[in-house]
Every structure is written in structure tokens, then in C-alpha cells.
């Protein structure tokens, strides 16, 4: 047996703990979607600034602006996490349909259609026609 390069895992390791497993990619995608949904709720937990806490209207306006920017930033981050999660699930479906010879053809076709729809949804999310 030839020695492997330092950066490559042994074949027996890849067979047992391969980088791709449908359930692994599916769970990572679901976890990213849930984490993204949680990030979207952070600003609701903190709450907007209360006008009764501020004597200076300028300071209140700054805090309100800061709170809105925090909400915008966290919503954008949540959207990115959810898009990555949906993309991973779509990729897992497409790869499983391609590699999974043990499945019935109808299941494989359904997995391809679902995977393409998920990937197309992510790709078309920010496309505008104007």
C-alpha cells in the first residue's frame, strides 16, 4: 500500500466517515435555517428604545436609528443563513437522486425536482425584473 499524502484521509476513513451523507447535509441545512430564524428574533427580544428613558430627543433618535440598523443587519444575516441552509438541502437532494441507486425512479425524479426548486428559489430570491 502506498503512503497517502499528508492532507488526504485514508480510504477506510472516507468509507466510514465520508464527507457526504444525505442525513448529515439535511440536518446541517435544517440547523442553519433554525439558527437564521433565531437571529431574526433577536431585535424583538431586546426591544426598541423606550422614549421615557431619554431626556435628550437627539440621543433617543440615535438609539432608535441604531436599533433599526441592528434589526436590518441581523435580518440580512438570518436571510443568508437560511439561504445557505436551503441550498445545502437542495444540493443533498440532487446528490442523493444522482448517487442513490437503491431508490425507485419516481423517488429519484421527485428528489431532483425538489432540489431544483429549492436551488432555483435561492437563486431567484433577489432577482428583480425592473
C-alpha positions in Angstrom: 0.0 0.0 0.0 1.4 3.4 -1.0 1.5 6.1 1.7 -1.1 8.7 1.3 -0.3 12.4 1.1 -0.4 14.3 4.4 -3.6 16.2 3.5 -5.6 13.2 2.3 -7.5 11.0 4.7 -7.1 7.2 4.5 -9.7 5.5 2.2 -11.0 3.4 5.1 -11.7 6.7 7.0 -13.6 8.1 4.0 -15.7 4.9 3.7 -16.7 5.1 7.3 -16.9 8.9 7.9 -17.3 10.3 4.4 -17.7 14.0 3.8 -21.1 13.4 2.2 -24.1 11.7 3.9 -27.6 12.7 3.0 -28.8 12.9 6.6 -25.7 14.9 7.6 -26.3 17.6 4.9 -30.0 17.6 5.6 -29.5 18.2 9.3 -26.9 20.9 8.7 -29.3 22.7 6.4 -32.2 22.4 8.9 -29.9 23.7 11.7 -28.8 26.7 9.6 -32.5 27.5 8.8 -33.4 27.4 12.5 -30.4 29.4 13.6 -31.3 32.0 10.9 -34.8 32.2 12.3 -33.5 32.7 15.8 -31.2 35.6 14.6 -34.3 37.3 13.1 -35.9 37.4 16.5 -33.0 39.0 18.5 -34.2 42.5 18.0 -37.7 41.5 19.3 -36.0 40.2 22.5 -34.0 43.3 23.0 -36.9 45.7 22.1 -36.9 49.2 20.7 -35.6 52.1 22.9 -38.2 53.5 25.2 -38.7 57.3 24.9 -39.3 57.6 28.7 -35.7 56.5 29.2 -34.2 59.5 27.4 -34.2 63.2 28.2 -32.5 64.3 25.1 -34.5 63.7 21.9 -31.3 63.5 19.9 -30.0 60.6 21.9 -33.3 58.8 21.6 -33.2 59.3 17.8 -29.7 57.9 17.7 -30.7 54.9 19.7 -33.7 54.3 17.6 -31.6 54.5 14.4 -29.1 52.1 15.9 -31.8 49.7 16.9 -33.2 49.8 13.3 -29.8 49.2 11.8 -29.2 46.2 14.2 -32.5 44.8 13.0 -31.6 45.2 9.4 -28.2 43.7 9.9 -29.5 40.7 11.8 -32.3 40.1 9.3 -29.7 40.1 6.5 -27.5 37.7 8.3 -30.6 35.5 9.1 -31.5 35.5 5.4 -28.0 34.5 4.4 -28.0 31.6 6.9 -31.4 30.4 5.7 -30.4 30.6 2.1 -27.3 28.6 2.8 -29.4 26.0 4.6 -31.9 25.7 1.8 -29.0 25.4 -0.7 -27.5 22.6 1.3 -30.8 20.8 1.4 -31.3 21.3 -2.3 -27.7 20.0 -3.0 -28.3 17.0 -0.8 -31.5 16.1 -2.6 -29.8 16.5 -6.0 -26.8 14.4 -5.0 -28.9 11.7 -3.4 -31.0 11.5 -6.6 -27.8 11.2 -8.6 -26.0 8.7 -6.4 -28.8 6.8 -4.8 -29.2 3.7 -7.0 -31.3 1.9 -4.3 -34.2 4.3 -4.7 -37.2 3.9 -7.1 -37.0 6.1 -10.2 -40.1 8.1 -9.0 -38.3 8.9 -5.8 -35.2 10.0 -7.6 -37.2 12.2 -10.0 -39.1 13.7 -7.1 -35.8 14.4 -5.3 -34.4 16.1 -8.5 -37.4 18.3 -8.9 -37.5 19.3 -5.3 -33.7 20.0 -5.3 -34.0 22.1 -8.4 -36.9 24.1 -7.0 -35.0 24.7 -3.7 -31.9 25.9 -5.6 -34.0 28.0 -8.0 -35.8 29.6 -5.1 -32.4 30.6 -3.5 -31.1 31.9 -6.9 -34.2 33.8 -7.8 -34.8 35.4 -4.3 -33.2 38.7 -5.1 -33.8 38.9 -8.9 -35.8 41.9 -9.9 -37.2 42.5 -13.4 -37.1 46.3 -13.3 
